[in-house]
Amino acid sequence: MDLSVATFWWVLAGVAVAAELATGTFYLLMIALGLVGAALAAHLGLSVTLQVVTAAVVGGGSTALWHWRRTVTEPSPEPVARNRDVNLDIGERVTVTAWEADHTTRVSYRGSSWQARRQPGVPEVTGLHIVQAVEGNWLVVAPLTH
């Protein structure tokens, strides 16, 4: 069985699509587009060099364009210390009964005593607070009404 160059490119595109389906890496579809471009270039009778260049330009260009689109349209995530998707303690309520002289406090949270400090720029008041961030084993809190 003799495979044409175009068939070779189509098979590679199919392998890239199958790999994308197995891994869920959307960027492999962009590479598959480049391989399809090379197959079409082979059908047009272009040289192997131009087929490879077509695969690189179409695949690389579509990958770069998709990456650029994602960075422009999707907001960047919060830093890990403040991201509720990473740390479910963010947004939880704690009660501050008193502040120490060094601007820290101890709060009862999830059945144990935690060290906490106030978020910069908020007053040191007692009462209900919201966990704004987790830095190591410290809770960063802000008053509920702030």
C-alpha positions as CSV (number, residue, x, y, z in Angstrom):
1,M,0.0,0.0,0.0
2,D,1.5,3.3,-1.1
3,L,0.5,6.4,0.9
4,S,0.4,9.8,-0.7
5,V,1.9,12.8,1.1
6,A,-1.6,14.2,1.6
7,T,-2.8,11.0,3.2
8,F,0.2,11.2,5.6
9,W,-0.9,14.7,6.7
10,W,-4.5,13.6,7.1
11,V,-3.5,10.6,9.3
12,L,-1.3,13.0,11.4
13,A,-4.3,15.3,11.8
14,G,-6.5,12.4,12.9
15,V,-3.9,11.3,15.4
16,A,-3.7,14.8,16.8
17,V,-7.5,14.9,17.1
18,A,-7.6,11.5,18.8
19,A,-4.8,12.7,21.3
20,E,-6.9,15.8,22.0
21,L,-10.0,13.6,22.8
22,A,-7.9,11.4,25.1
23,T,-6.2,14.3,27.0
24,G,-8.6,17.2,26.7
25,T,-5.8,19.6,25.6
26,F,-7.7,22.0,23.3
27,Y,-4.4,23.3,21.8
28,L,-3.9,19.9,20.0
29,L,-6.9,20.9,17.9
30,M,-5.1,24.0,16.8
31,I,-2.1,21.8,15.8
32,A,-4.5,19.5,14.0
33,L,-5.7,22.5,12.0
34,G,-2.1,23.1,10.9
35,L,-1.8,19.5,9.8
36,V,-5.1,19.8,7.8
37,G,-3.6,22.9,6.2
38,A,-0.6,20.9,5.2
39,A,-2.8,18.2,3.7
40,L,-4.7,20.8,1.7
41,A,-1.3,22.2,0.5
42,A,-0.4,18.7,-0.6
43,H,-3.6,18.4,-2.5
44,L,-2.8,21.7,-4.2
45,G,0.5,20.2,-5.3
46,L,2.8,22.4,-3.2
47,S,6.3,21.1,-2.3
48,V,6.9,19.3,0.9
49,T,8.8,22.3,2.3
50,L,5.7,24.5,1.7
51,Q,3.5,21.9,3.3
52,V,5.6,21.9,6.4
53,V,5.7,25.7,6.4
54,T,1.9,25.7,6.0
55,A,1.5,23.3,8.9
56,A,3.8,25.5,11.1
57,V,2.1,28.8,10.2
58,V,-1.5,27.6,10.5
59,G,-0.9,25.4,13.6
60,G,1.3,27.8,15.4
61,G,-0.7,30.8,14.4
62,S,-4.0,29.3,15.5
63,T,-2.4,28.2,18.8
64,A,-1.0,31.7,19.4
65,L,-4.3,33.3,18.4
66,W,-6.3,31.0,20.7
67,H,-3.9,31.7,23.6
68,W,-4.1,35.5,23.0
69,R,-7.9,35.3,22.9
70,R,-8.1,33.4,26.2
71,T,-5.8,36.0,27.9
72,V,-7.8,38.9,26.6
73,T,-11.4,37.6,27.2
74,E,-10.9,35.7,30.5
75,P,-10.0,37.6,33.7
76,S,-6.8,36.6,35.4
77,P,-7.5,34.5,38.5
78,E,-7.0,35.8,42.0
79,P,-3.7,35.0,43.7
80,V,-3.8,31.6,45.4
81,A,-3.9,33.1,48.9
82,R,-7.1,35.0,48.0
83,N,-8.7,32.6,45.5
84,R,-11.8,30.9,46.8
85,D,-11.6,28.3,44.0
86,V,-8.3,27.1,45.6
87,N,-9.0,27.7,49.3
88,L,-12.6,27.3,50.5
89,D,-11.8,29.2,53.8
90,I,-11.9,32.4,51.8
91,G,-15.3,34.2,52.6
92,E,-16.0,32.2,55.7
93,R,-17.1,34.1,58.9
94,V,-15.1,34.2,62.2
95,T,-15.7,36.1,65.4
96,V,-13.0,38.4,66.7
97,T,-13.4,39.0,70.5
98,A,-10.2,41.1,71.1
99,W,-7.1,42.3,69.4
100,E,-3.6,42.0,70.8
101,A,-1.1,44.9,71.0
102,D,0.8,43.4,68.0
103,H,-2.4,43.7,65.9
104,T,-3.1,40.0,65.9
105,T,-5.9,37.9,67.4
106,R,-6.9,34.3,67.9
107,V,-10.2,33.1,66.5
108,S,-12.0,29.8,66.8
109,Y,-12.5,28.4,63.3
110,R,-13.3,24.8,62.2
111,G,-13.0,23.5,65.7
112,S,-9.5,24.9,66.5
113,S,-7.8,28.1,67.4
114,W,-6.3,30.1,64.5
115,Q,-4.0,33.1,64.5
116,A,-5.4,36.0,62.5
117,R,-4.4,39.5,61.4
118,R,-6.5,42.2,60.0
119,Q,-6.4,43.0,56.3
120,P,-4.3,46.2,55.7
121,G,-6.4,49.3,55.7
122,V,-9.3,48.0,57.8
123,P,-10.0,49.0,61.4
124,E,-9.4,46.7,64.4
125,V,-12.9,46.1,65.6
126,T,-14.4,43.2,67.3
127,G,-17.3,41.1,66.1
128,L,-18.0,39.2,62.9
129,H,-15.2,39.2,60.3
130,I,-14.8,37.6,56.9
131,V,-11.7,35.6,56.0
132,Q,-10.1,37.5,53.1
133,A,-7.0,35.4,52.6
134,V,-5.0,32.5,54.1
135,E,-1.3,33.1,54.3
136,G,0.4,30.0,55.6
137,N,-1.5,29.2,58.8
138,W,-2.6,32.8,59.4
139,L,-6.1,34.0,58.5
140,V,-6.3,37.5,57.1
141,V,-9.7,39.0,58.2
142,A,-11.8,42.1,57.6
143,P,-14.9,43.2,59.5
144,L,-18.1,42.0,58.0
145,T,-19.5,45.5,57.7
146,H,-16.4,46.9,55.9
